[in-house]
């Protein structure tokens, strides 16, 4: 972005880029979620020293998780002098950020503007797991409150815009736009002129309409046009001319932006609030190879509730009071439950994980038959990856177990309709947003991993909803997968597990444990469905296997004793995170308490600066798996895990949306691996998902 680079240099001449000190609560995260509501509405502020600016909203461009800029700029004029409060446009001094805080749904910045007025800036991305109508809307709020700081009244105008960069991963794509109002809402809408449904460029969609909205009031002015022209009009005049640029053009051709300006008048001690919303509407959302022999197009779920995209957008904007109340309820629930479970360090982690997890989900179908699709953001963009749904499961179970059903439904539709030839469970359904599966069986081979994952997740859902009809419906294929586990779980062949980046390995102790717990789960599924013979068969097999597994996979002669990474490799060790499923499914002493105690005592002895390594092959670790181990450890060991992760959050140089994979010694990304914005952070709710 050559022009952007030049303008950033100009900003050094036009305004100060030196930040006053800000406080950060409960931590200064690697990246701050701004508008995070779906795979395509996913805008963040880079923070960590690998490339961020330390967590200051003014002077840094918000970015999509890929690091493409999502142009979002804000100015405020106080007594005729302009200041920049959002983004990095040139032409004005920066406001002074004094505080930042986050909750599960909000990121809030407090700014001092020349010591005269204070701004309270809140980015709210609602998460309503039990209200699918609201959850289906891929929109986010931005609220700006302004009040006097020095006791005097001040003449204030407020400005905010977004750029066409939101609309395309191809900066040479032509964008068109319009301005209108409806139901008391003024809005700019913009989109790629050439719509290419169900395709992406650089992870951003080639289809859909974007809406940038605010309240339609008398003190509002607006303009679309070149970035420097529109922003310059506000800086110089405090008002926009209410004109539309009719020269539709490429995203990077004189950077079209869509601006709003509000004359707030004389502002005193009472806060004056301005509300904006940003979001995308797409009629078609996903294609799935399920019923029938051809791909089925699934509509975005919002289309079942609203007659048009404008109706959906205006409902969202005008729903702010209720959306804010629901968000506060969720914030408070996560806070109180996290504090009660494990204290402030745990809340630091859980509250940073909610928007990121739900931000990878696409809600489709109808109210009576919803399907939820997951994008494996950043690691490979697979759709419906079973071993990504699996670690995200704790947050889903905590907020609304029905969503787990909606996530598994596409996987069942594909495999139960004969589109997958292998006897084991499929790994994923293709590349987002096309879930065409693998009719030739050529998915990434994690057969033991995915059979165990599917059976465990199905029972976890049924236990929490008592939906035994669901188990009846899927019993034949569950039994097929259980048969695979009978053959393969006890002595795992040379294969990869969910931690595929670590490489293939035979006789994996942790992977074998997953398969064995999967067999114990199948025994309960059989019991719940009245298949008495199967109940005994799978139960007896699992009991026999778990006894043998202890002989194969535990080094009881070591000091301290511990599970091995692989059978017989006595000096090896790893996070035995699959033990968590035994507790999640309430299997009690199926896996003896001595195994829990052994691991709990062992982990602190191999902890590094920022965590316990995933295994002895590397020094990197994973936050989701550490939290699965923490959830079932002694209080002291649990506190150690959580303290190390919370300390990492506050000090890591990583600068992108919360990574689940980092070097436990340095706190930075492992060489060549930059996982970011992945939904597996739902696994941080491991403590709160336990029965």
KOLMARKE-311342 format. One record per residue (C-alpha): x, y, z. Coordinates in nm, 2 decimals, padded with zeros to 4 digits. Layout:
<sites>
<site <X; Y; Z>> ...
</sites>
This chain:
<sites>
<site <00.00; 00.00; 00.00>> <site <00.24; 00.27; -00.13>> <site <00.01; 00.57; -00.08>> <site <-00.07; 00.45; 00.28>> <site <00.30; 00.44; 00.36>> <site <00.35; 00.79; 00.24>> <site <00.05; 00.92; 00.43>> <site <00.18; 00.75; 00.75>> <site <00.50; 00.94; 00.70>> <site <00.31; 01.26; 00.66>> <site <00.13; 01.19; 00.99>> <site <00.46; 01.21; 01.16>> <site <00.49; 01.57; 01.04>> <site <00.13; 01.67; 01.10>> <site <00.07; 01.53; 01.44>> <site <00.23; 01.37; 01.74>> <site <00.25; 00.99; 01.74>> <site <00.39; 00.98; 02.10>> <site <00.15; 00.80; 02.33>> <site <00.08; 00.90; 02.69>> <site <00.08; 00.60; 02.92>> <site <-00.24; 00.40; 02.93>> <site <-00.35; 00.14; 03.18>> <site <-00.47; -00.20; 03.05>> <site <-00.72; -00.41; 03.24>> <site <-00.73; -00.70; 03.30>> <site <-00.43; -00.73; 03.07>> <site <-00.28; -00.60; 02.75>> <site <-00.36; -00.88; 02.50>> <site <-00.16; -00.96; 02.19>> <site <-00.44; -00.81; 01.98>> <site <-00.76; -00.63; 02.08>> <site <-01.09; -00.74; 01.93>> <site <-01.28; -00.45; 01.77>> <site <-01.55; -00.59; 01.54>> <site <-01.54; -00.97; 01.57>> <site <-01.87; -01.14; 01.48>> <site <-01.80; -01.39; 01.20>> <site <-01.53; -01.53; 00.97>> <site <-01.55; -01.21; 00.76>> <site <-01.63; -00.95; 01.02>> <site <-01.31; -01.00; 01.21>> <site <-01.12; -00.67; 01.28>> <site <-00.85; -00.63; 01.54>> <site <-00.59; -00.39; 01.67>> <site <-00.24; -00.53; 01.67>> <site <-00.08; -00.49; 02.01>> <site <00.23; -00.71; 02.07>> <site <00.58; -00.59; 01.99>> <site <00.62; -00.82; 01.69>> <site <00.43; -00.56; 01.49>> <site <00.17; -00.38; 01.71>> <site <00.18; -00.04; 01.87>> <site <00.13; -00.15; 02.23>> <site <-00.25; -00.13; 02.24>> <site <-00.32; 00.23; 02.15>> <site <-00.63; 00.28; 01.93>> <site <-00.52; 00.61; 01.77>> <site <-00.22; 00.59; 01.53>> <site <-00.26; 00.23; 01.43>> <site <-00.49; 00.09; 01.15>> <site <-00.73; -00.19; 01.26>> <site <-00.67; -00.51; 01.06>> <site <-00.84; -00.82; 00.95>> <site <-00.68; -01.13; 01.10>> <site <-00.47; -01.18; 00.79>> <site <-00.32; -00.83; 00.85>> <site <-00.51; -00.67; 00.57>> <site <-00.61; -00.32; 00.69>> <site <-00.98; -00.27; 00.76>> <site <-00.98; 00.10; 00.71>> <site <-01.15; 00.26; 01.01>> <site <-01.08; 00.62; 01.10>> <site <-01.20; 00.87; 01.36>> <site <-01.15; 01.24; 01.43>> <site <-01.29; 01.47; 01.70>> <site <-01.28; 01.85; 01.69>> <site <-01.28; 02.03; 02.02>> <site <-01.31; 02.41; 02.00>> <site <-01.19; 02.40; 01.64>> <site <-00.89; 02.18; 01.68>> <site <-00.90; 01.83; 01.53>> <site <-00.76; 01.51; 01.69>> <site <-00.73; 01.16; 01.57>> <site <-00.89; 00.89; 01.79>> <site <-00.92; 00.59; 01.56>> <site <-00.69; 00.45; 01.28>> <site <-00.38; 00.62; 01.14>> <site <-00.50; 00.89; 00.90>> <site <-00.27; 01.20; 00.87>> <site <-00.37; 01.55; 00.96>> <site <-00.42; 01.57; 01.34>> <site <-00.26; 01.51; 01.67>> <site <-00.35; 01.19; 01.85>> <site <-00.58; 01.18; 02.15>> <site <-00.42; 01.06; 02.47>> <site <-00.54; 00.71; 02.57>> <site <-00.56; 00.68; 02.94>> <site <-00.72; 00.34; 02.98>> <site <-00.82; 00.02; 02.80>> <site <-01.03; -00.27; 02.93>> <site <-01.20; -00.57; 02.79>> <site <-01.48; -00.81; 02.88>> <site <-01.62; -01.11; 02.70>> <site <-01.81; -00.89; 02.45>> <site <-01.66; -00.54; 02.48>> <site <-01.33; -00.35; 02.42>> <site <-01.33; -00.01; 02.58>> <site <-01.09; 00.28; 02.54>> <site <-01.08; 00.60; 02.74>> <site <-00.93; 00.91; 02.58>> <site <-00.83; 01.25; 02.69>> <site <-00.87; 01.51; 02.42>> <site <-00.63; 01.80; 02.49>> <site <-00.73; 01.78; 02.86>> <site <-01.06; 01.93; 02.76>> <site <-01.30; 01.64; 02.69>> <site <-01.29; 01.27; 02.76>> <site <-01.40; 01.00; 02.51>> <site <-01.54; 00.66; 02.62>> <site <-01.51; 00.44; 02.31>> <site <-01.67; 00.10; 02.32>> <site <-01.65; -00.17; 02.06>> <site <-01.93; -00.43; 02.13>> <site <-01.96; -00.75; 01.94>> <site <-02.27; -00.92; 02.08>> <site <-02.26; -01.30; 02.16>> <site <-02.61; -01.44; 02.21>> <site <-02.57; -01.82; 02.19>> <site <-02.93; -01.89; 02.30>> <site <-03.08; -01.62; 02.07>> <site <-03.02; -01.74; 01.72>> <site <-03.20; -01.44; 01.56>> <site <-02.95; -01.20; 01.71>> <site <-02.65; -01.43; 01.68>> <site <-02.72; -01.47; 01.31>> <site <-02.65; -01.10; 01.24>> <site <-02.29; -01.04; 01.14>> <site <-02.28; -00.69; 01.28>> <site <-02.09; -00.51; 01.55>> <site <-02.14; -00.18; 01.74>> <site <-01.91; 00.12; 01.81>> <site <-02.04; 00.36; 02.07>> <site <-01.86; 00.69; 02.14>> <site <-01.94; 00.90; 02.45>> <site <-01.80; 01.24; 02.50>> <site <-01.81; 01.47; 02.81>> <site <-01.62; 01.76; 02.95>> <site <-01.31; 01.68; 03.14>> <site <-01.21; 02.03; 03.27>> <site <-01.55; 02.15; 03.39>> <site <-01.60; 02.39; 03.10>> <site <-01.83; 02.35; 02.80>> <site <-01.67; 02.28; 02.47>> <site <-01.77; 02.30; 02.10>> <site <-01.74; 01.94; 01.97>> <site <-01.78; 01.76; 01.64>> <site <-01.73; 01.39; 01.59>> <site <-01.63; 01.20; 01.28>> <site <-01.59; 00.83; 01.18>> <site <-01.55; 00.65; 00.86>> <site <-01.48; 00.31; 00.71>> <site <-01.30; 00.24; 00.38>> <site <-01.38; 00.01; 00.09>> <site <-01.09; -00.22; 00.22>> <site <-01.35; -00.41; 00.43>> <site <-01.52; -00.53; 00.11>> <site <-01.25; -00.72; -00.07>> <site <-00.93; -00.91; -00.03>> <site <-00.84; -00.79; -00.38>> <site <-00.75; -00.43; -00.36>> <site <-00.79; -00.40; -00.74>> <site <-01.15; -00.51; -00.72>> <site <-01.41; -00.24; -00.82>> <site <-01.64; -00.14; -00.54>> <site <-01.97; 00.04; -00.56>> <site <-02.16; 00.22; -00.29>> <site <-02.47; 00.42; -00.20>> <site <-02.61; 00.62; 00.09>> <site <-02.96; 00.60; 00.23>> <site <-03.17; 00.60; 00.54>> <site <-03.44; 00.37; 00.68>> <site <-03.62; 00.32; 01.02>> <site <-03.43; 00.61; 01.17>> <site <-03.09; 00.48; 01.06>> <site <-02.86; 00.65; 00.81>> <site <-02.63; 00.42; 00.63>> <site <-02.35; 00.38; 00.37>> <site <-02.36; 00.05; 00.19>> <site <-02.08; -00.08; -00.02>> <site <-01.99; -00.40; -00.20>> <site <-01.78; -00.55; -00.48>> <site <-01.93; -00.46; -00.81>> <site <-01.86; -00.81; -00.94>> <site <-02.02; -01.04; -00.69>> <site <-01.88; -01.39; -00.69>> <site <-02.08; -01.59; -00.43>> <site <-01.92; -01.85; -00.21>> <site <-01.56; -01.75; -00.31>> <site <-01.28; -01.57; -00.13>> <site <-00.98; -01.37; -00.21>> <site <-00.71; -01.36; 00.06>> <site <-00.97; -01.50; 00.31>> <site <-01.22; -01.22; 00.25>> <site <-01.54; -01.28; 00.07>> <site <-01.60; -01.20; -00.29>> <site <-01.97; -01.15; -00.22>> <site <-02.20; -00.97; 00.02>> <site <-02.30; -00.61; 00.11>> <site <-02.14; -00.41; 00.39>> <site <-02.33; -00.15; 00.60>> <site <-02.18; 00.13; 00.80>> <site <-02.46; 00.30; 00.99>> <site <-02.55; 00.56; 01.25>> <site <-02.86; 00.74; 01.37>> <site <-03.04; 00.96; 01.12>> <site <-03.05; 01.29; 01.31>> <site <-03.05; 01.66; 01.23>> <site <-02.69; 01.72; 01.34>> <site <-02.56; 01.45; 01.10>> <site <-02.37; 01.51; 00.78>> <site <-02.21; 01.25; 00.55>> <site <-01.99; 01.20; 00.25>> <site <-01.84; 00.93; 00.03>> <site <-01.52; 00.99; -00.16>> <site <-01.14; 00.99; -00.15>> <site <-01.00; 00.94; 00.19>> <site <-00.80; 01.26; 00.21>> <site <-01.09; 01.46; 00.07>> <site <-01.36; 01.34; 00.30>> <site <-01.14; 01.34; 00.61>> <site <-00.99; 01.68; 00.52>> <site <-01.34; 01.83; 00.49>> <site <-01.41; 01.73; 00.85>> <site <-01.07; 01.84; 00.98>> <site <-01.11; 02.18; 00.82>> <site <-01.48; 02.25; 00.86>> <site <-01.62; 02.01; 01.12>> <site <-01.90; 01.91; 00.88>> <site <-01.94; 01.71; 00.56>> <site <-02.12; 01.82; 00.24>> <site <-02.37; 01.54; 00.21>> <site <-02.24; 01.43; -00.13>> <site <-02.18; 01.10; -00.29>> <site <-01.88; 01.02; -00.50>> <site <-02.02; 00.85; -00.82>> <site <-01.69; 00.73; -00.95>> <site <-01.70; 00.37; -00.86>> <site <-01.35; 00.23; -00.86>> <site <-01.09; -00.01; -00.72>> <site <-01.04; -00.03; -00.34>> <site <-00.69; 00.12; -00.37>> <site <-00.78; 00.38; -00.64>> <site <-00.79; 00.70; -00.43>> <site <-00.91; 00.49; -00.14>> <site <-01.29; 00.54; -00.12>> <site <-01.42; 00.60; 00.23>> <site <-01.77; 00.65; 00.38>> <site <-01.78; 00.92; 00.64>> <site <-02.02; 01.04; 00.91>> <site <-01.99; 01.37; 01.10>> <site <-02.20; 01.47; 01.40>> <site <-02.21; 01.82; 01.54>> <site <-02.24; 01.75; 01.91>> <site <-02.27; 02.13; 01.99>> <site <-02.17; 02.25; 02.34>> <site <-02.06; 01.95; 02.54>> <site <-02.05; 01.98; 02.92>> <site <-02.04; 01.73; 03.21>> <site <-02.32; 01.52; 03.07>> <site <-02.20; 01.25; 02.82>> <site <-02.32; 01.28; 02.46>> <site <-02.33; 00.94; 02.29>> <site <-02.30; 00.85; 01.92>> <site <-02.36; 00.50; 01.80>> <site <-02.24; 00.33; 01.49>> <site <-02.26; -00.02; 01.35>> <site <-02.06; -00.21; 01.09>> <site <-02.16; -00.54; 00.94>> <site <-02.20; -00.76; 00.63>> <site <-02.51; -00.94; 00.48>> <site <-02.48; -01.24; 00.26>> <site <-02.79; -01.43; 00.13>> <site <-02.60; -01.75; 00.04>> <site <-02.35; -01.86; 00.31>> <site <-02.22; -02.21; 00.25>> <site <-02.24; -02.50; 00.01>> <site <-02.26; -02.85; 00.15>> <site <-02.25; -03.20; 00.00>> <site <-02.51; -03.36; 00.22>> <site <-02.84; -03.49; 00.11>> <site <-02.85; -03.58; -00.26>> <site <-02.56; -03.60; -00.50>> <site <-02.50; -03.23; -00.55>> <site <-02.40; -02.94; -00.34>> <site <-02.68; -02.77; -00.14>> <site <-02.66; -02.39; -00.09>> <site <-02.74; -02.29; 00.27>> <site <-02.87; -01.94; 00.33>> <site <-02.74; -01.72; 00.61>> <site <-02.96; -01.78; 00.91>> <site <-03.06; -01.41; 00.93>> <site <-03.26; -01.45; 00.61>> <site <-03.51; -01.66; 00.80>> <site <-03.58; -01.38; 01.04>> <site <-03.57; -01.07; 00.82>> <site <-03.72; -00.98; 00.48>> <site <-03.42; -00.79; 00.35>> <site <-03.07; -00.69; 00.44>> <site <-03.17; -00.34; 00.52>> <site <-03.43; -00.47; 00.76>> <site <-03.17; -00.68; 00.93>> <site <-02.93; -00.39; 00.95>> <site <-03.18; -00.15; 01.10>> <site <-03.31; -00.41; 01.35>> <site <-02.95; -00.46; 01.47>> <site <-02.88; -00.08; 01.50>> <site <-03.21; -00.01; 01.68>> <site <-03.16; -00.31; 01.90>> <site <-02.86; -00.16; 02.08>> <site <-03.02; -00.12; 02.42>> <site <-03.14; -00.49; 02.44>> <site <-02.81; -00.61; 02.28>> <site <-02.61; -00.42; 02.53>> <site <-02.82; -00.56; 02.82>> <site <-02.77; -00.92; 02.69>> <site <-02.40; -00.85; 02.65>> <site <-02.37; -00.73; 03.00>> <site <-02.55; -01.04; 03.12>> <site <-02.30; -01.26; 02.95>> <site <-02.00; -01.05; 03.06>> <site <-02.12; -01.08; 03.42>> <site <-02.19; -01.45; 03.40>> <site <-01.84; -01.52; 03.25>> <site <-01.68; -01.29; 03.51>> <site <-01.86; -01.44; 03.81>> <site <-01.82; -01.80; 03.71>> <site <-01.45; -01.75; 03.61>> <site <-01.36; -01.57; 03.93>> <site <-01.54; -01.84; 04.14>> <site <-01.37; -02.12; 03.95>> <site <-01.01; -02.00; 03.95>> <site <-00.97; -01.62; 04.01>> <site <-00.88; -01.32; 03.81>> <site <-00.60; -01.48; 03.60>> <site <-00.86; -01.72; 03.47>> <site <-01.11; -01.44; 03.39>> <site <-00.82; -01.27; 03.20>> <site <-00.81; -01.57; 02.97>> <site <-01.18; -01.67; 02.94>> <site <-01.31; -01.32; 02.87>> <site <-01.06; -01.28; 02.58>> <site <-01.17; -01.60; 02.42>> <site <-01.55; -01.56; 02.37>> <site <-01.56; -01.33; 02.07>> <site <-01.27; -01.51; 01.90>> <site <-01.44; -01.85; 01.93>> <site <-01.78; -01.73; 01.80>> <site <-01.61; -01.51; 01.54>> <site <-01.52; -01.83; 01.35>> <site <-01.88; -01.95; 01.32>> <site <-02.12; -01.90; 01.03>> <site <-02.49; -01.95; 01.12>> <site <-02.70; -02.09; 00.84>> <site <-03.02; -02.27; 00.75>> <site <-03.35; -02.18; 00.92>> <site <-03.48; -02.13; 01.27>> <site <-03.63; -02.48; 01.27>> <site <-03.32; -02.64; 01.11>> <site <-03.01; -02.44; 01.19>> <site <-02.66; -02.55; 01.08>> <site <-02.35; -02.38; 01.21>> <site <-02.02; -02.40; 01.01>> <site <-01.68; -02.34; 01.15>> <site <-01.38; -02.19; 00.97>> <site <-01.04; -02.31; 01.09>> <site <-00.90; -01.96; 01.07>> <site <-00.53; -01.91; 01.00>> <site <-00.41; -02.27; 01.02>> <site <-00.56; -02.38; 00.68>> <site <-00.91; -02.25; 00.64>> <site <-01.07; -02.59; 00.65>> <site <-01.45; -02.60; 00.71>> <site <-01.59; -02.81; 01.00>> <site <-01.26; -02.95; 01.12>> <site <-01.36; -03.21; 01.38>> <site <-01.04; -03.16; 01.59>> <site <-01.10; -02.79; 01.60>> <site <-01.46; -02.82; 01.70>> <site <-01.34; -03.06; 01.97>> <site <-01.12; -02.82; 02.16>> <site <-01.37; -02.53; 02.12>> <site <-01.64; -02.76; 02.27>> <site <-01.61; -02.63; 02.64>> <site <-01.73; -02.28; 02.55>> <site <-02.01; -02.42; 02.34>> <site <-02.13; -02.65; 02.62>> <site <-02.11; -02.37; 02.87>> <site <-02.31; -02.12; 02.66>> <site <-02.56; -02.34; 02.47>> <site <-02.50; -02.72; 02.41>> <site <-02.75; -02.71; 02.12>> <site <-02.49; -02.53; 01.91>> <site <-02.27; -02.84; 01.93>> <site <-02.56; -03.03; 01.76>> <site <-02.57; -02.76; 01.49>> <site <-02.19; -02.79; 01.44>> <site <-02.19; -03.17; 01.41>> <site <-02.50; -03.18; 01.18>> <site <-02.31; -03.10; 00.85>> <site <-02.06; -03.38; 00.94>> <site <-02.34; -03.63; 00.98>> <site <-02.52; -03.51; 00.67>> <site <-02.21; -03.57; 00.46>> <site <-02.11; -03.91; 00.60>> <site <-02.45; -04.07; 00.66>> <site <-02.54; -03.99; 00.30>> <site <-02.26; -04.20; 00.16>> <site <-02.02; -03.92; 00.06>> <site <-01.72; -04.06; 00.25>> <site <-01.58; -04.41; 00.18>> <site <-01.36; -04.47; 00.49>> <site <-01.49; -04.65; 00.80>> <site <-01.33; -04.39; 01.03>> <site <-01.47; -04.04; 01.10>> <site <-01.39; -03.77; 00.85>> <site <-01.13; -03.49; 00.94>> <site <-01.31; -03.19; 00.78>> <site <-01.55; -03.11; 00.50>> <site <-01.32; -02.91; 00.27>> <site <-01.22; -02.54; 00.24>> <site <-01.45; -02.27; 00.38>> <site <-01.71; -02.18; 00.25>> <site <-01.75; -02.49; 00.03>> <site <-01.81; -02.81; 00.23>> <site <-01.78; -03.06; -00.05>> <site <-01.62; -03.32; 00.17>> <site <-01.39; -03.60; 00.04>> <site <-01.59; -03.85; -00.17>> <site <-01.25; -04.02; -00.25>> <site <-01.15; -04.04; 00.12>> <site <-00.85; -03.81; 00.08>> <site <-00.90; -03.59; 00.39>> <site <-00.61; -03.54; 00.63>> <site <-00.57; -03.88; 00.79>> <site <-00.65; -03.86; 01.16>> <site <-00.87; -04.17; 01.19>> <site <-00.82; -04.24; 01.56>> <site <-00.84; -03.88; 01.66>> <site <-01.16; -03.80; 01.48>> <site <-01.35; -04.12; 01.58>> <site <-01.28; -04.05; 01.94>> <site <-01.37; -03.68; 01.90>> <site <-01.70; -03.75; 01.74>> <site <-01.82; -04.01; 01.99>> <site <-01.71; -03.80; 02.29>> <site <-01.88; -03.48; 02.15>> <site <-02.20; -03.66; 02.07>> <site <-02.23; -03.80; 02.42>> <site <-02.13; -03.46; 02.58>> <site <-02.42; -03.30; 02.39>> <site <-02.67; -03.58; 02.48>> <site <-02.57; -03.58; 02.85>> <site <-02.64; -03.21; 02.88>> <site <-02.97; -03.21; 02.68>> <site <-03.09; -03.56; 02.75>> <site <-03.15; -03.59; 02.37>> <site <-03.14; -03.96; 02.34>> <site <-03.34; -03.95; 02.01>> <site <-03.02; -03.78; 01.87>> <site <-02.82; -04.09; 01.97>> <site <-03.08; -04.32; 01.81>> <site <-03.06; -04.12; 01.49>> <site <-02.69; -04.15; 01.46>> <site <-02.63; -04.49; 01.62>> <site <-02.53; -04.68; 01.31>> <site <-02.24; -04.46; 01.22>> <site <-02.14; -04.41; 01.58>> <site <-02.12; -04.79; 01.61>> <site <-01.91; -04.79; 01.29>> <site <-01.66; -04.55; 01.44>> <site <-01.66; -04.74; 01.77>> <site <-01.56; -05.05; 01.57>> <site <-01.26; -04.86; 01.44>> <site <-01.17; -04.77; 01.80>> <site <-01.19; -05.13; 01.91>> <site <-00.94; -05.23; 01.64>> <site <-00.71; -04.93; 01.66>> <site <-00.73; -04.75; 02.00>> <site <-00.52; -04.96; 02.23>> <site <-00.20; -04.97; 02.01>> <site <-00.22; -04.66; 01.79>> <site <-00.05; -04.70; 01.45>> <site <00.20; -04.45; 01.32>> <site <-00.03; -04.14; 01.25>> <site <-00.08; -03.78; 01.33>> <site <-00.31; -03.65; 01.60>> <site <-00.48; -03.31; 01.62>> <site <-00.13; -03.16; 01.69>> <site <-00.04; -03.25; 01.33>> <site <00.23; -02.98; 01.32>> <site <00.43; -03.19; 01.57>> <site <00.45; -03.48; 01.32>> <site <00.35; -03.84; 01.29>> <site <00.42; -04.09; 01.57>> <site <00.33; -04.45; 01.66>> <site <00.20; -04.56; 02.00>> <site <00.09; -04.22; 02.12>> <site <-00.01; -04.25; 02.48>> <site <-00.25; -03.95; 02.48>> <site <-00.41; -04.05; 02.15>> <site <-00.47; -04.40; 02.27>> <site <-00.64; -04.26; 02.58>> <site <-00.88; -04.06; 02.36>> <site <-00.98; -04.37; 02.18>> <site <-01.03; -04.57; 02.50>> <site <-01.25; -04.30; 02.65>> <site <-01.43; -04.29; 02.32>> <site <-01.52; -04.66; 02.37>> <site <-01.63; -04.59; 02.73>> <site <-01.85; -04.32; 02.58>> <site <-01.99; -04.56; 02.32>> <site <-02.09; -04.79; 02.61>> <site <-02.31; -04.51; 02.76>> <site <-02.45; -04.42; 02.42>> <site <-02.55; -04.79; 02.38>> <site <-02.71; -04.78; 02.73>> <site <-02.91; -04.47; 02.65>> <site <-03.04; -04.62; 02.33>> <site <-03.13; -04.96; 02.48>> <site <-02.86; -05.15; 02.30>> <site <-02.78; -05.37; 02.60>> <site <-02.53; -05.61; 02.44>> <site <-02.34; -05.32; 02.30>> <site <-02.33; -05.15; 02.64>> <site <-02.15; -05.45; 02.78>> <site <-01.93; -05.51; 02.48>> <site <-01.79; -05.15; 02.46>> <site <-01.78; -05.12; 02.84>> <site <-01.58; -05.44; 02.89>> <site <-01.35; -05.36; 02.60>> <site <-01.28; -05.01; 02.73>> <site <-01.22; -05.14; 03.08>> <site <-00.97; -05.40; 02.95>> <site <-00.80; -05.14; 02.73>> <site <-00.76; -04.88; 03.01>> <site <-00.59; -05.13; 03.23>> <site <-00.35; -05.23; 02.96>> <site <-00.29; -04.87; 02.86>> <site <-00.16; -04.79; 03.21>> <site <00.10; -05.06; 03.16>> <site <00.20; -04.93; 02.82>> <site <00.19; -04.55; 02.87>> <site <00.28; -04.47; 03.23>> <site <00.64; -04.45; 03.35>> <site <00.58; -04.52; 03.72>> <site <00.95; -04.58; 03.78>> <site <01.04; -04.22; 03.70>> <site <01.09; -03.95; 03.96>> <site <00.84; -03.81; 03.95>> <site <00.63; -04.07; 03.76>> <site <00.45; -03.95; 03.45>> <site <00.27; -04.05; 03.13>> <site <00.50; -04.09; 02.83>> <site <00.46; -03.93; 02.49>> <site <00.47; -04.28; 02.33>> <site <00.46; -04.63; 02.47>> <site <00.81; -04.74; 02.59>> <site <00.98; -04.40; 02.54>> <site <01.04; -04.37; 02.91>> <site <01.21; -04.03; 02.90>> <site <00.94; -03.87; 02.69>> <site <00.64; -03.68; 02.82>> <site <00.35; -03.46; 02.71>> <site <00.03; -03.29; 02.81>> <site <-00.21; -03.57; 02.87>> <site <-00.50; -03.35; 02.78>> <site <-00.73; -03.63; 02.66>> <site <-00.78; -03.73; 03.02>> <site <-01.01; -03.42; 03.04>> <site <-01.28; -03.61; 02.85>> <site <-01.30; -03.87; 03.13>> <site <-01.41; -03.58; 03.36>> <site <-01.62; -03.40; 03.11>> <site <-01.83; -03.71; 03.06>> <site <-01.84; -03.78; 03.43>> <site <-01.68; -04.12; 03.41>> <site <-01.53; -04.10; 03.76>> <site <-01.26; -04.36; 03.83>> <site <-01.29; -04.53; 03.49>> <site <-00.94; -04.37; 03.46>> <site <-00.80; -04.41; 03.81>> <site <-00.75; -04.10; 04.02>> <site <-00.38; -04.21; 04.05>> <site <-00.33; -04.11; 03.69>> <site <-00.48; -03.76; 03.76>> <site <-00.26; -03.72; 04.07>> <site <00.05; -03.84; 03.88>> <site <00.01; -03.59; 03.60>> <site <-00.09; -03.31; 03.84>> <site <00.23; -03.36; 04.04>> <site <00.45; -03.39; 03.73>> <site <00.35; -03.08; 03.52>> <site <00.50; -02.81; 03.75>> <site <00.84; -03.00; 03.73>> <site <00.87; -02.94; 03.35>> <site <00.71; -02.59; 03.33>> <site <00.90; -02.32; 03.14>> <site <00.86; -01.94; 03.16>> <site <00.52; -01.93; 03.00>> <site <00.38; -02.28; 03.02>> <site <00.43; -02.65; 03.01>> <site <00.56; -02.78; 02.67>> <site <00.32; -02.98; 02.46>> <site <00.56; -03.26; 02.46>> <site <00.94; -03.34; 02.47>> <site <00.99; -03.29; 02.10>> <site <00.96; -02.91; 02.12>> <site <00.94; -02.62; 02.36>> <site <00.61; -02.49; 02.22>> <site <00.28; -02.54; 02.39>> <site <-00.09; -02.49; 02.33>> <site <-00.32; -02.29; 02.56>> <site <-00.63; -02.50; 02.50>> <site <-00.46; -02.82; 02.59>> <site <-00.29; -02.66; 02.89>> <site <-00.63; -02.55; 03.02>> <site <-00.77; -02.90; 02.96>> <site <-00.50; -03.03; 03.19>> <site <-00.54; -02.75; 03.44>> <site <-00.92; -02.82; 03.47>> <site <-00.85; -03.16; 03.61>> <site <-00.54; -03.09; 03.81>> <site <-00.49; -03.01; 04.18>> <site <-00.56; -02.65; 04.28>> <site <-00.19; -02.57; 04.30>> <site <-00.11; -02.71; 03.96>> <site <-00.42; -02.55; 03.81>> <site <-00.32; -02.21; 03.95>> <site <00.03; -02.26; 03.80>> <site <-00.10; -02.33; 03.45>> <site <-00.34; -02.03; 03.47>> <site <-00.08; -01.80; 03.61>> <site <00.17; -01.89; 03.34>> <site <-00.08; -01.84; 03.06>> <site <-00.21; -01.51; 03.20>> <site <00.14; -01.38; 03.24>> <site <00.21; -01.47; 02.88>> <site <-00.10; -01.28; 02.76>> <site <00.03; -00.97; 02.92>> <site <00.39; -00.99; 02.80>> <site <00.40; -01.19; 02.47>> <site <00.55; -01.01; 02.17>> <site <00.30; -01.19; 01.95>> <site <00.08; -00.92; 01.78>> <site <-00.21; -01.10; 01.62>> <site <-00.54; -01.23; 01.76>> <site <-00.47; -01.46; 02.05>> <site <-00.26; -01.75; 01.93>> <site <-00.31; -02.09; 02.09>> <site <00.04; -02.20; 01.99>> <site <00.35; -02.04; 02.12>> <site <00.70; -02.11; 02.25>> <site <00.68; -02.17; 02.62>> <site <01.03; -02.04; 02.67>> <site <01.02; -01.72; 02.47>> <site <00.65; -01.64; 02.45>> <site <00.68; -01.58; 02.08>> <site <00.55; -01.77; 01.78>> <site <00.73; -02.10; 01.71>> <site <00.94; -02.08; 01.40>> <site <00.72; -02.10; 01.09>> <site <00.39; -02.14; 01.28>> <site <00.16; -01.84; 01.33>> <site <-00.17; -01.96; 01.44>> <site <-00.41; -01.67; 01.51>> <site <-00.78; -01.60; 01.58>> <site <-00.85; -01.97; 01.60>> <site <-01.18; -02.09; 01.76>> <site <-00.99; -02.35; 01.97>> <site <-00.96; -02.09; 02.24>> <site <-01.31; -02.20; 02.34>> <site <-01.12; -02.47; 02.52>> <site <-01.02; -02.22; 02.78>> <site <-01.36; -02.27; 02.93>> <site <-01.26; -02.62; 03.04>> <site <-01.32; -02.55; 03.41>> <site <-01.67; -02.41; 03.34>> <site <-01.78; -02.69; 03.12>> <site <-01.73; -02.97; 03.37>> <site <-02.05; -03.13; 03.51>> 
</sites>
